């Protein structure tokens, strides 16, 4: 059986791909999709943190792929990367330079609890707070990591990623 040129099977996971167009397209799609978050917040104060978070997730995922790191180790590195990036963006006073401390984890846990309580207490749009922003960055990081994994590791097409109700 012959594999057509350009198919996913002819690229190794750790291959040095020069597919910058696909990476830029993915970044543009993620940035565009994140604009729907503007309905949740008063003002655009959420944009820098969320977009920097997504850019860091894309960059870290690309670095891990280039280094040929496996999927499980990459997932663990992505979790660690999220903690460092959101620590720098949202909890810089709790870090030891850029290394998360026990206080960083406590602040993140407190922010998560406060935001989850705030979700039931407040109606959108809400003020941009560190607590809500932490949850938003967590969601954006998760979506970015998933989209990157589907686009580059699984080589899924956007057609296969659509909801079943919209597939033709």
N, C-alpha and C positions, 0 to 999 in steps of 0.2 A: 504494500500500500504506500502510495506516495503522499507526502504532505505538501499542500500548496505553499508556495513562497509567501511569507508575510503572515502565516497563521500562527496562533499562540504556541503551537508545539515546537516551532523552530527557534524559540527564545528561552533560554534558561532563566530561572527566577533571578539569579544574581548577575545576569548579563548586563554589560555596560550599554544600556540603551540610550540612543540619542533622540528619543521621541519627546522632544521638548514641546512640540505642538500639542500632544495629548496632555502633558502636564499643565500647560497654560490653559487649555480648554477646561480641564477639571477645576483648576483654580478659579476660572471665570464663572463656571457653573455654580461652584460652592459660594462664591461671593454674591452672585445674583440671587441664589436661593436664600442666603442669609438676610437679604433685604426685607423679606417678609417679617423679620423680627421687629421691624420699625413699628409695627402695630402694637407691640408689647410694651414699648418704652416711650417715655416723654423725652423728646430730643434724640440726638444722634450720638450721645455720649457712650453708647455701647459699642459703636462701630470699631474704634481702634483696638480695643481688647479682644473682641471676637475675631476680627480679621487677622490680627497678629497671632492669635491662638491657632487659627486655621493655617496660616502661612508656616508657622513653626511645625505643626503636625505634618504638613505636606513635605517640608524640608527634611524633617527627621525620618519620615517614611522613605523618602528618596535616598537618603544617606544609608539607611539600613539595607535597602535593596541593592544599592551599589556595592556595599560591603559583602553582600551575599549572605546576610544573616537570615536564619530560618524564620518561619512564621511565628512559632511560639515565643522564641526569644525576642522577635520584633514586637510582638504584642506586649510583652513585659517592659521592653524599652519604651514603647509608646505610653504606657501607664506612668512610668517614671518621668518621661518627658513632660507629660501633662502636669504632673505635680510640680516640677521645676518651673515650667513656663507660667502656670497660673500663680505659683508662688512669687515669681518675679513681677508679674503684671499686677496682681491683686493683694499679695501679702508680703511685700518686700521687707517690712519691719521685723518679720519673724524669721528671716533667712540668715544663715551664716554665710555671707557673701552670696552664693547662689545655691547653697546646699540647704535643703529643707531640714528644719529642726522639729522637735516634738511640739513646739509652739505653733509651727506651720500647720501640722496635721490637726492640732486642736482648733486652730482658727478656721481651717477648712471644714471641719466637722460642725463647728458652731455656725458658720455661714450657711452650710447646707440645711441645718435644722431651722435657722431663722428664715431662710428663703422658702422652705417647704411650708412653714406656718404662714408666711406672708402671702403665699399663693392663694390660700383659702380666705385670707382676710381682705385682700385688695383686688380690685378689678383693673384690668388693663385699660389704658396704658398706665404704667407705674414709673416712678422716679428710678433713674439708674442708680442702683446701690451695689456695693461690693457683693452682697449676698446673692442677689438676683443675677448679677453678672457672672458669678462663679458657676451657677447652674447652667447659664447660657453657654459659657465657654466649655463646660463639660459636655454638653450636648453637641456643640459645634465640633469639638475635638473628636467625639465618637463618630459623628457623621463623616467627618473628613477622613478619619482612619479607615472606616468601612468603605467609603467611595474609592479611596486610594487602593485599598486591597483588592476591590473588585476590578478596578481599571487596570492595575499593573500586575498584581500577583495572579489573579484569576483570569485576567484578560477578558472580562465580561464586556459585552457591548451595552450601550445605553438602552437598546431595545429589550434586552433580557432583564434589565433592572426596573422596568416599568411595572406598575401595579397590574395584577391580572385583569382588572376590569377595563383597563385601557389598552391591553395588548390586542393586536389584530392578527 
